[in-house]
Amino acid sequence: MIEVTKHTRDILLGVAKKRKVYIEGNFLKLLKAPDGDTEFEEYLRLCKEKDSTARRKRLQVTKQVQQQNKELVDKQKETDELMIELQQALESAKESEEEANQLRQEAEEGKDKALEDLELMQKKTQFELISTIVKVALYVIVGVGVLTTVMYGLALMSGTDTQIIGSTWSNMFGILLTNAFSIVGTIMGVKYATEKE
Amino acid sequence: MINSILLVDDEDLFHLVFEDACSILDITLSLEALNSSDEADEKFKQWFPENPADERPECVFVDLNIIGSSYDGIELIRKINFEYGNGCVIGIISSSDDNQEIEKAKSAGAQFWIIKSDDIEPRLEEFRKDYEGYLNRTASFKIYK
């Protein structure tokens, strides 16, 4: 322990009285009042009390700040974790979008293929219809031709007047041949045009 | 009262808490606080063995996980005890109470383990009562919960 001199003691007490400035810190614990000096003893007690009060206050505040810091760190951790989760969710959404785009592309390709197939089937049906019409038309033409020819032949063999049936057969045959060629030409034209498309 | 204490802890706010708590409880008059085990290592290199008694602290409190250091508190205790000479009361002050770590600290030569919390003063008070036993190596390892 350090015992202060009278000179130092007087200065310390004077400063405390006039300017309200007191000794602080652990050095205070090393000071000892001279025996019987109750005034200086009281001064040291007051200094210690003030120092202790200040330290208690600071300790309380520091603990509060420490606690707040801990909470902030915990919150920061939570935020970081959330950010990571968010990032993962965004990446997952991006992947899903890419997958959806790929599926849509595949679906569009499928749709195009189906449309192509449908068009092909329609064309096939059209061809079949045209083919049937042509066949029926040809049968009618050939049938009418054969019928007229048979009637003309019978008229010739039976010796009846063949003027009307002859000109009829001639006209009929001409018309039938013309129509037949016309039909064949039309069919060829249609087929050619369709093949080009 | 402990002549001098060295605290090794990366948290500056805890330095203030520890200093004020020690002052209020009249545990020590001299406290030095360092932020890393590397700094402490440098100091101990100077203190041991050239100048074993003058400057070295009487008691050392080491945090378990010292962020920004090359090694943790247990390794620092091991170095102080086995490389620089076993010359001071030394132990851990940490918020952890992991049994495995406690066992490791014991085998490294730690004499006590104080668990950090908001209310550190009662533990330091209890530690002060046991200190004499640590100083003359009669007290066994103790955990202050």
Chai-1 contact restraints between the chains, C-beta under 6 A:
chainA,res_idxA,chainB,res_idxB,connection_type,confidence,min_distance_angstrom,max_distance_angstrom,comment,restraint_id
A,N26,B,L29,contact,1.0,0.0,6.0,A-B,restraint_1
A,R55,B,D20,contact,1.0,0.0,6.0,A-B,restraint_2
A,R55,B,S23,contact,1.0,0.0,6.0,A-B,restraint_3
A,R55,B,I24,contact,1.0,0.0,6.0,A-B,restraint_4
A,R58,B,D20,contact,1.0,0.0,6.0,A-B,restraint_5
A,L59,B,D20,contact,1.0,0.0,6.0,A-B,restraint_6
A,T62,B,L13,contact,1.0,0.0,6.0,A-B,restraint_7
A,T62,B,L16,contact,1.0,0.0,6.0,A-B,restraint_8
A,T62,B,V17,contact,1.0,0.0,6.0,A-B,restraint_9
A,K63,B,D118,contact,1.0,0.0,6.0,A-B,restraint_10
A,Q66,B,L13,contact,1.0,0.0,6.0,A-B,restraint_11
